[in-house]
Amino acid sequence: MHFLPQECPTMQSTKKTFMFILILLFARVDFVFSQASVSTAEVRGQVTDERGAAISGATITLTDVGKGTTRTVTSDENGNYVILSLLPSDYSMKVEANGFSTKNLTNIHLDVGQAANIPVTLNVGEVQAEVNVTASAETVEVERTQQSSVINERLINNLPINRRNYLDFALLTPGVSDSDNINDSSDFRVAQTPQSGLSFGGNNGRGNSILVDGASADTNSGGARDVLSQEGVQEFQVNRNSYNAEYGGASGGVVNIVSKTGSNDYHGSIFGYFRDEKFDARNAFDFNPDGQSPFDRQQYGGSFGGRIVRDKTFFFTSLERLDQGQTTFVNLLNDLSIFQVTPVQEALFDFLDGTPFAPLSSALRSNLTTTNFPRTVELFEDATGQFPFDNASTLFSARLDHTFSS
């Protein structure tokens, strides 16, 4: 007689729990990678001959000009090709097919979130023949549905900005305004709770999504975390409306930020901004008897990046430091006569002193003379004057990129 082994209920329950956790892990991995794709670009198109017939089996090689990394794909039976997950950068493209001349395209610039369409036409000819197109290749986004704008590195470096808050550049795009101006009238949360400062279509600045390299940089109140200095930003995309569902989690706009990466060439930058009260005019509300109140600001930093292994591994670092000392002016005791009764009140009390209302006059004079209440005078004295305070912050970021294969 043979007995078949049977699993106990506890073992079956353990297996089910294990499988459930495994499914959740795989689902979570898929979610993370799908979100990471929002910080990249893609190129697609069709390879045809001079008569418009599709060329299948053509080899398309896309090369990052700065890094030297390559991506190679082959066109399908309809001549279509697609290259996904490309970092925003400048590229060159080489298209080869048997029986056709090789075609080289240069000056292909891809922005974050861009879906470029680059059709390629090959001429019949010898394999050794090459056709070089040195003008900028046309990168039309035929599948684009969202209303968006890109603030590129040239704008970030050249446009003036206060406090080096690069998100303020989003105010230059259509439909975006400063949410601080409408915060008090349309937001029922505590006014001091941080928010993004950007209003898309009139919202209060708390329903936006801020992404840095595909990862969320939002706070619970809808503010933006300071995770990247301006020196470490390559560009960012401002999505105002009709953006893809992959962005998700936003009832307002989506700001998609991409950090800088290293290249085969070493490059860096340095900056500094210094201000001191010795070079400023005195504030009109500064009544400090000891001289001009302090106001100084030092904001400085830099960046450096390059290669570790040519065409393979790259690094980029950025640092920004802010040291600021400033003063808030509260002037409540510029005129000490506020502690005494006014001349009109004094005349009224003098008149009442010669009437049956003299006791009332004496009581009113005493209660309206603030100096009779030392705690009230002390409160005014403590709450008036010059109040210095300091502000200091440091932002450091480092990025490492490695290409495992093409």
C-alpha positions in Angstrom: 0.0 0.0 0.0 1.4 3.4 -1.0 0.5 6.7 0.7 0.7 9.9 -1.2 2.2 12.8 0.9 -0.2 15.6 1.6 0.7 19.1 2.5 -0.6 20.5 5.7 -2.8 23.6 5.7 -0.1 25.7 7.3 2.4 24.9 4.4 -0.3 25.7 1.8 -1.0 29.0 3.5 2.7 29.9 3.6 3.1 29.1 -0.1 0.1 31.4 -1.0 1.5 34.2 1.1 4.9 33.8 -0.5 3.4 33.9 -4.0 1.3 36.9 -3.1 4.4 38.8 -1.9 6.3 37.7 -5.1 3.6 39.1 -7.3 3.6 42.4 -5.4 7.4 42.7 -5.8 7.2 42.1 -9.6 4.3 44.6 -9.8 6.4 47.2 -7.8 9.4 46.7 -10.1 7.3 47.2 -13.2 5.9 50.4 -11.7 9.3 51.9 -10.8 10.7 51.3 -14.3 7.6 52.7 -16.0 8.0 55.9 -13.9 11.7 56.1 -14.7 10.8 56.3 -18.5 9.2 59.8 -18.1 12.7 61.3 -17.7 13.9 60.1 -21.1 13.2 60.6 -24.8 12.5 58.3 -27.7 13.1 58.3 -31.5 11.0 56.5 -34.0 10.5 56.6 -37.8 10.4 54.7 -41.0 13.2 53.7 -43.4 12.2 53.9 -47.1 13.8 54.0 -50.5 13.5 56.8 -53.1 10.2 55.5 -54.3 8.7 55.3 -50.7 8.9 51.5 -50.4 9.7 50.3 -46.9 13.2 48.9 -46.3 13.2 46.0 -43.8 16.4 44.9 -42.0 18.1 48.3 -42.1 20.5 48.9 -39.2 20.0 52.2 -37.3 22.8 53.2 -34.9 22.2 56.2 -32.7 25.3 57.7 -31.0 25.4 60.1 -28.0 27.9 62.8 -29.2 29.1 63.7 -25.7 29.4 60.2 -24.2 30.1 58.1 -27.3 27.5 55.5 -26.2 25.5 53.8 -29.0 22.1 52.2 -29.4 21.5 49.9 -32.4 18.1 48.6 -33.7 16.9 47.0 -36.9 13.8 48.1 -38.9 10.9 45.7 -39.1 9.1 44.4 -42.2 7.4 47.7 -42.6 10.6 49.7 -42.3 9.6 51.1 -38.9 12.1 51.4 -36.0 11.9 52.7 -32.5 14.6 53.5 -29.9 13.4 54.0 -26.3 14.8 55.4 -23.0 17.2 57.9 -24.5 18.8 60.5 -22.2 18.2 64.1 -23.3 21.3 64.9 -25.3 22.8 65.6 -28.8 22.9 62.6 -31.1 24.0 61.4 -34.5 22.4 58.7 -36.5 23.8 56.2 -39.0 21.4 54.1 -41.2 22.7 51.2 -43.3 21.0 48.6 -45.5 22.2 46.2 -48.1 22.2 47.6 -51.6 21.8 51.2 -50.4 24.1 54.1 -49.6 24.8 54.7 -45.9 23.2 57.8 -44.5 24.5 59.9 -41.6 22.3 62.4 -39.7 23.9 64.8 -37.3 22.7 67.6 -34.9 19.8 65.5 -33.5 18.8 67.1 -30.2 16.4 65.3 -27.9 14.7 67.0 -25.0 13.2 65.3 -22.0 9.8 63.7 -22.7 10.2 64.1 -26.5 9.0 61.5 -28.9 10.8 62.4 -32.1 9.9 61.1 -35.5 12.8 60.9 -37.9 11.9 59.3 -41.3 15.0 58.2 -43.3 15.2 57.9 -47.1 18.1 55.8 -48.5 19.4 56.0 -52.0 20.2 53.0 -54.1 24.0 52.7 -54.4 27.1 51.0 -53.5 27.6 49.9 -49.9 30.7 52.0 -49.6 28.9 55.2 -50.6 27.7 57.5 -47.8 25.4 60.4 -47.7 26.0 62.9 -44.9 23.3 65.3 -43.7 25.0 68.0 -41.7 21.9 70.2 -41.2 19.7 69.7 -38.1 17.6 66.6 -38.5 13.9 67.2 -38.4 12.4 65.9 -35.2 8.7 66.2 -35.5 6.5 64.8 -32.6 3.5 63.5 -34.6 2.2 61.6 -31.6 2.4 64.4 -29.1 -0.8 65.2 -27.2 0.2 67.1 -24.2 0.6 70.9 -23.8 4.2 71.3 -22.6 7.3 73.4 -22.8 10.9 72.7 -22.2 13.2 75.0 -20.3 16.6 73.9 -21.7 20.1 74.4 -20.3 20.8 77.6 -22.4 17.8 79.3 -20.8 18.7 78.2 -17.3 22.3 79.5 -17.7 21.5 82.8 -19.4 18.2 84.1 -17.9 18.5 86.1 -14.7 16.8 84.7 -11.6 16.5 85.5 -8.0 17.5 83.0 -5.3 18.6 80.5 -8.0 15.2 78.8 -7.8 15.1 77.3 -11.2 11.4 76.3 -10.9 10.6 80.0 -11.3 11.5 79.6 -15.0 8.2 77.6 -15.3 6.4 81.0 -14.8 7.6 81.9 -18.3 5.5 79.2 -19.9 1.8 79.7 -21.0 -0.9 79.1 -18.4 1.5 79.1 -15.3 1.4 81.8 -12.7 2.7 82.3 -9.1 0.4 80.4 -6.7 1.6 82.6 -3.8 -0.6 85.4 -5.1 -3.7 83.3 -4.9 -2.8 81.1 -2.0 -4.7 83.0 0.7 -7.9 83.3 -1.3 -8.3 79.8 -2.6 -6.4 77.5 -0.2 -8.0 76.5 3.0 -4.8 74.9 4.5 -2.4 76.7 6.8 -0.8 79.5 4.7 2.7 78.6 6.0 2.4 75.0 4.7 4.9 74.6 1.8 3.5 74.4 -1.7 5.2 74.3 -5.1 4.7 78.0 -5.9 3.3 77.2 -9.4 -0.3 77.5 -10.4 -1.5 75.7 -13.5 -4.8 77.0 -14.8 -5.6 78.7 -11.6 -5.0 75.9 -9.1 -3.5 76.5 -5.7 -0.1 75.0 -6.3 -0.7 71.9 -4.2 -1.9 69.4 -6.8 1.3 69.4 -9.0 3.8 66.6 -9.4 7.6 67.4 -9.3 9.8 64.7 -10.8 13.6 64.5 -10.7 15.0 61.8 -13.0 11.6 60.1 -12.9 11.4 60.0 -9.1 8.9 62.0 -7.1 10.2 65.1 -5.3 6.9 66.2 -3.7 6.1 66.9 -0.1 2.9 65.8 1.6 1.5 69.3 1.4 2.3 69.7 -2.4 5.6 71.5 -2.0 8.8 70.7 -3.9 11.8 69.2 -2.1 15.2 70.8 -2.6 17.0 67.8 -3.9 18.9 69.4 -6.8 20.7 72.7 -7.2 20.4 74.8 -10.3 24.0 73.9 -11.2 23.0 70.2 -11.4 19.9 70.7 -13.7 20.2 70.0 -17.4 16.7 70.9 -18.4 13.1 70.4 -17.4 9.7 69.9 -19.1 6.6 71.7 -17.9 3.5 69.7 -18.7 0.4 71.8 -18.4 -2.4 69.7 -19.8 -3.4 66.4 -21.5 -0.2 64.7 -20.5 0.2 60.9 -20.6 -1.2 58.7 -17.8 2.3 57.5 -16.9 2.9 60.8 -15.1 -0.1 60.2 -12.8 -0.7 61.5 -9.3 -1.2 65.1 -10.3 -4.4 67.2 -10.5 -2.5 70.2 -11.8 0.7 70.3 -13.8 3.8 68.1 -14.0 7.4 69.4 -13.9 9.8 66.8 -15.2 13.4 67.6 -14.2 16.5 65.9 -15.6 19.9 66.2 -13.9 23.2 66.7 -15.7 25.4 63.8 -16.6 29.1 63.4 -17.3 30.6 62.9 -20.7 33.9 61.8 -22.3 35.2 65.3 -21.7 35.9 66.8 -18.3 33.9 69.9 -17.7 33.0 72.0 -14.7 31.7 75.4 -13.5 32.0 77.7 -10.5 29.8 80.6 -9.4 29.5 83.0 -6.6 27.1 85.8 -5.4 28.1 88.0 -2.5 26.2 90.9 -0.9 26.9 92.9 2.2 25.0 95.7 4.0 28.1 98.0 3.7 27.3 98.4 0.0 23.5 98.8 0.5 21.5 101.9 1.4 20.0 101.8 4.8 16.4 100.4 5.0 13.8 103.1 5.5 12.4 101.2 8.5 15.8 100.5 10.0 15.9 102.6 13.2 18.6 100.7 14.9 20.5 103.1 17.2 23.7 101.1 16.9 24.0 101.6 13.1 22.8 99.8 10.0 21.3 96.4 10.7 23.0 93.4 9.2 22.1 92.0 5.8 24.6 89.8 4.0 24.3 87.0 1.5 26.9 84.5 0.2 25.7 82.0 -2.4 28.4 80.0 -4.1 29.1 76.6 -5.6 30.1 74.7 -8.7 30.0 71.4 -10.6 32.4 68.9 -12.1 31.8 65.9 -14.3 33.5 63.7 -16.8 34.4 60.1 -17.6 35.6 57.2 -15.5 35.8 54.8 -18.4 35.6 56.2 -21.9 32.3 55.5 -23.7 31.2 53.5 -20.6 31.1 55.1 -17.2 30.5 58.8 -16.3 30.1 60.9 -13.2 28.7 64.4 -12.4 28.6 66.2 -9.1 27.2 69.6 -8.1 27.4 71.7 -4.9 25.6 74.9 -3.8 25.9 76.7 -0.5 23.8 79.5 0.9 24.7 81.6 3.9 22.4 84.6 4.6 22.0 86.9 7.5 19.1 89.4 7.3 16.9 91.5 9.6 13.2 91.9 10.0 12.0 95.4 11.1 9.0 95.8 13.4 8.3 99.4 14.3 5.7 99.8 17.0 7.3 102.3 19.4 8.5 105.1 17.1 6.2 107.4 19.0 6.1 106.9 22.8 3.1 109.2 23.1 0.9 106.2 22.2 1.2 105.2 25.8 -0.5 108.4 27.0 -4.0 109.8 26.5 -4.5 112.1 23.5 -4.9 116.0 23.9 -8.5 115.7 23.0 -9.1 112.9 25.6 -7.2 115.0 28.2 -9.4 118.0 27.6 -12.5 115.9 28.0 -11.3 114.5 31.3 -10.4 118.0 32.6 -14.0 119.0 31.8 -15.5 116.0 33.6 -13.3 116.6 36.7 -15.6 119.6 37.5 -18.8 117.5 37.2 -20.4 114.7 39.2 -18.7 112.4 36.7 -15.2 113.1 38.2 -14.7 109.5 39.5 -15.5 108.2 36.0 -13.0 110.6 34.5 -10.3 109.5 36.9 -10.9 105.8 36.1 -10.8 106.4 32.3 -7.6 108.5 32.5 -6.0 105.7 34.5 -7.1 102.9 32.2 -6.1 104.7 29.0 -2.6 105.5 30.3 -0.6 102.4 29.1 2.4 103.2 31.3 0.2 102.2 34.3 0.3 98.6 32.9 4.0 97.5 32.9 3.3 94.1 31.2 1.6 95.8 28.3 4.6 98.2 27.9 7.0 95.3 28.1 5.1 93.4 25.4 5.4 96.4 23.0 9.1 96.8 23.8 9.8 93.1 23.2 7.9 93.1 19.9 9.4 96.1 18.3 12.8 96.8 16.9 15.2 94.9 14.6 15.2 91.1 14.6 18.2 89.5 12.8 18.0 85.9 11.7 20.2 83.5 9.7 19.5 81.2 6.8 21.9 78.5 5.7 21.5 75.5 3.3 23.7 73.1 1.4 22.6 71.2 -1.7 24.9 68.4 -3.0 24.2 65.9 -5.7 26.2 63.2 -7.4 25.2 61.1 -10.4 26.9 58.0 -11.8 26.0 56.5 -15.3 27.3 53.3 -16.7 26.4 51.6 -20.0 26.4 47.8 -19.8 25.5 47.2 -23.4 24.2 48.9 -26.5 
